[in-house]
Amino acid sequence: MLKRMAIAIGLCVMSAPIMSAQTKTIDDGACHVTVPADWKASPTLHMAKAAGPGMFQALVRTINAEHYAMTMSMVKSGQTGALNAKILDENGKRVLIQTELKTGNKTILHYQLMTKGSPACQGIVDFDDPAKADQARKIVESTTGAK
């Protein structure tokens, strides 16, 4: 039993550098989001895009209390029009919103996470392949204030 635990701990320790090498951080100096390491980053826009066809991109930025309040007011009052906005999760630390934008035969899905801390951060992931929804949500949920 102890031998198995020691092996498991050793594997975790050895895999930590490998796991961190598979991601990279996009930040604006105060806020950050973690994306896969193979995404192409644009440091001036605080965003990154997946290689390949279709849309799969993430961005992060610092927001103020007014931006947060305005966004929440629009979503809760139904003022987002054709975006079909839904609050997926809201708690004392953050809110996660999903929207959909239909353009012709294509639907762009959008996850937005806003933190309620200081700094307040906004992470956004846009994607057009519903099969990537779980990965997109994990990316946007990594939004936090830079450490």
C-alpha positions as CSV (number, residue, x, y, z in Angstrom):
1,M,0.0,0.0,0.0
2,L,2.7,2.5,1.0
3,K,4.7,1.5,-2.1
4,R,1.8,2.3,-4.4
5,M,1.3,5.7,-2.7
6,A,4.9,6.5,-3.1
7,I,4.8,5.6,-6.8
8,A,1.6,7.7,-7.3
9,I,3.2,10.7,-5.6
10,G,6.4,10.3,-7.6
11,L,4.4,10.2,-10.9
12,C,2.5,13.3,-9.9
13,V,5.7,15.2,-9.1
14,M,7.3,14.0,-12.3
15,S,4.3,14.9,-14.4
16,A,3.9,18.5,-13.0
17,P,6.5,20.0,-15.4
18,I,5.0,18.1,-18.3
19,M,1.5,19.4,-17.5
20,S,2.6,23.0,-17.2
21,A,4.5,22.7,-20.5
22,Q,1.2,21.8,-22.2
23,T,-0.4,25.2,-21.4
24,K,0.6,28.9,-21.6
25,T,-0.8,32.0,-19.9
26,I,-2.2,34.9,-21.8
27,D,-2.4,38.1,-19.6
28,D,-2.9,41.8,-19.7
29,G,-0.7,42.4,-16.7
30,A,-3.5,42.2,-14.1
31,C,-5.6,39.3,-15.4
32,H,-4.8,36.0,-17.1
33,V,-6.3,33.0,-18.8
34,T,-4.6,29.6,-19.5
35,V,-4.7,28.2,-23.0
36,P,-3.1,25.1,-24.7
37,A,0.6,25.6,-25.4
38,D,0.1,25.2,-29.2
39,W,-2.2,28.2,-29.5
40,K,-0.7,31.3,-31.2
41,A,-0.7,34.3,-28.9
42,S,-1.0,37.9,-29.7
43,P,0.7,39.7,-26.8
44,T,-0.6,43.2,-27.8
45,L,-4.2,42.0,-27.9
46,H,-4.0,39.7,-24.8
47,M,-5.5,36.9,-26.8
48,A,-4.6,33.6,-28.4
49,K,-6.1,31.5,-31.2
50,A,-6.0,27.7,-31.9
51,A,-4.3,26.6,-35.1
52,G,-6.5,25.1,-37.8
53,P,-9.8,25.8,-39.4
54,G,-12.7,27.4,-37.6
55,M,-12.8,29.8,-34.7
56,F,-11.4,28.9,-31.3
57,Q,-9.9,31.8,-29.5
58,A,-9.6,33.3,-26.1
59,L,-8.9,36.7,-24.7
60,V,-8.5,38.3,-21.2
61,R,-8.8,41.8,-19.9
62,T,-9.2,43.8,-16.8
63,I,-12.7,45.3,-16.3
64,N,-14.2,47.8,-13.9
65,A,-17.3,47.5,-11.7
66,E,-19.4,49.5,-14.2
67,H,-18.7,47.1,-17.0
68,Y,-19.6,44.2,-14.8
69,A,-22.9,45.8,-13.7
70,M,-23.8,46.8,-17.2
71,T,-23.2,43.3,-18.6
72,M,-25.2,41.7,-15.8
73,S,-28.1,44.1,-16.2
74,M,-28.3,43.5,-20.0
75,V,-28.2,39.7,-19.5
76,K,-30.7,39.6,-16.7
77,S,-33.1,42.0,-18.4
78,G,-33.0,40.2,-21.8
79,Q,-31.4,43.1,-23.6
80,T,-28.8,40.9,-25.3
81,G,-31.3,40.4,-28.2
82,A,-30.4,37.6,-30.6
83,L,-27.4,36.5,-28.5
84,N,-29.5,34.1,-26.5
85,A,-27.5,34.9,-23.3
86,K,-27.7,32.5,-20.3
87,I,-26.0,32.7,-16.9
88,L,-24.5,29.2,-16.4
89,D,-23.0,29.9,-13.0
90,E,-23.0,32.8,-10.6
91,N,-21.5,32.9,-7.1
92,G,-19.8,35.4,-4.8
93,K,-16.5,35.2,-6.8
94,R,-17.6,35.1,-10.5
95,V,-20.2,34.8,-13.1
96,L,-20.1,32.5,-16.2
97,I,-22.3,33.6,-19.2
98,Q,-22.9,31.7,-22.5
99,T,-24.1,33.4,-25.6
100,E,-24.8,32.3,-29.2
101,L,-24.5,34.4,-32.3
102,K,-26.1,33.0,-35.5
103,T,-24.6,34.3,-38.7
104,G,-26.1,32.6,-41.8
105,N,-25.6,28.9,-41.4
106,K,-23.0,29.3,-38.7
107,T,-23.3,29.7,-34.9
108,I,-20.5,31.3,-32.9
109,L,-20.6,30.2,-29.2
110,H,-19.2,32.5,-26.6
111,Y,-18.3,31.9,-23.0
112,Q,-17.6,34.9,-20.8
113,L,-16.4,34.7,-17.2
114,M,-16.2,37.8,-15.1
115,T,-14.5,37.7,-11.7
116,K,-15.8,39.9,-8.8
117,G,-12.4,40.4,-7.2
118,S,-9.8,43.0,-7.4
119,P,-8.7,43.2,-10.1
120,A,-12.0,42.2,-11.8
121,C,-11.2,40.2,-14.9
122,Q,-13.0,39.1,-18.0
123,G,-12.1,36.0,-19.9
124,I,-13.8,35.3,-23.2
125,V,-13.6,32.2,-25.4
126,D,-15.3,32.1,-28.8
127,F,-15.7,28.9,-30.8
128,D,-17.8,27.6,-33.6
129,D,-17.6,23.8,-33.0
130,P,-20.0,22.6,-30.3
131,A,-17.8,19.6,-29.8
132,K,-15.2,22.0,-28.2
133,A,-17.6,23.3,-25.6
134,D,-16.1,21.4,-22.7
135,Q,-12.5,22.5,-23.6
136,A,-13.7,26.1,-24.1
137,R,-15.4,26.2,-20.7
138,K,-12.3,24.9,-19.0
139,I,-10.2,27.6,-20.7
140,V,-12.6,30.4,-19.7
141,E,-12.9,29.1,-16.2
142,S,-9.1,29.5,-15.8
143,T,-9.7,33.3,-15.8
144,T,-8.3,35.0,-12.7
145,G,-6.3,37.9,-11.5
146,A,-2.6,37.5,-12.3
147,K,-0.5,36.3,-9.4
